[in-house]
């Protein structure tokens, strides 16, 4: 079992560049199945989830040429559709929730798809209803086969229609958009997700020949086309990494410059960290976070305690609530963290409390953080990473703590953050990957 051994207390300094966006990558790489022509993708994050998806495409007979660790050319001109119904696919894709993203492209081009029960984070129920209901409205038949453990989706043809999504699911919207891109007629999707990563997918599909309008809004119109061609696409920087590095700098009293941060696509993320009292400067597309001895959480104008909660874009992403929570530990003041979307994502706070944080877990969705104001440091402990984002929050806590911490189950962190140990070592962090 691989672990991180962390000795905290070092003030870090230097430059770090965010990887390509994980959540964008899973959509974009799945979309290569929509065309028999070549698709070249740049700025691919070198992480477990993405590499597993690329491996799955290779098993499907998609030709994959990896120019380097961050650039791939794909050609899906001889896809083995039956592989998606194999025990090998079920085993591999069961480890990766992102494998559900293959369904929309497969339905669009081949009129059938298979979805195993999803894997991924253990952060609560993550339902597939939005995907399936959208596929059904486009004319897909849906059955669950208990014997093979697959959801079977088939369609004689896909027909455009109007649909109002029950939730603005990013992956659900992406899957439906891919399926609708080659359906007959026009599909109107209301209450669609509008995250930058979804916008990136729509722009890529339009370059391939799709006809999608309303990009960036919650009302998408997709005019189906008969054929999609090849293209070249470059992924955005990962906004979750950017937020993680901002929180890391504040907690460790470090001076860090985040290079090529994709500031125009960060939405309100910088503002939420400023509400915690964290200073930052934009220099071109770089974010400079100066060394701060202290930072004070803002209050509302009426004196009320600040609440930070997740909300569909352009609201605050749920993937950064764990980072905001851990960053608030050493602040002046208090904040209520309200995690609305996933009922198990705050359960890692027991480890932070064991380290000395003052946190009240109100229920599975809400926690109050009472800042320590640097009056005492966290202490190193042994802990386990329950999911990607909580794992990095624990890593930030360990880097700011006194003494040695051991973080187990770091495969969860590797799923979302490429070579995080060596990149942080370059800033001066005392972190070592070892086997226990």
Secondary structure, DSSP 4 states (H G I P E B T S, - for coil): -EEEEEE--PPPEEEEEPPBPHHHHHHHHHGGGG-SSEEEEES---SHHHHHHHHHHHHTT-EEEEEETTEEEEE-SS--GGGGGSHHHHHHHTT-GGGGGHHHHHHHHHSEEEEEPP-S--SS----HHHHHHHHHTT-EEEEETTTTEEEEE-S--B--EEE-SS--HHHHHHHHHHHTTSBSEEEEES----HHHHHHHHHHHHTT-EEE-TTSSEEEEE--S----EEEEPPB-HHHHHHHHHHHHHTT-EEEEES--GGG-TTHHHHHHHTT---EEETTEEEE---S--B--B-TTSPBEEEE--STTS--GGGHHHHHHHGGGSBSEEEEE--S-TTTTTTHHHHHHTT--EEEEETTEEEEE--TTSS--B--EEE--SHHHHHHHHHHHHHSBSEEEEE-THHHHTTSTTHHHHHHTTT-EEEEEE-
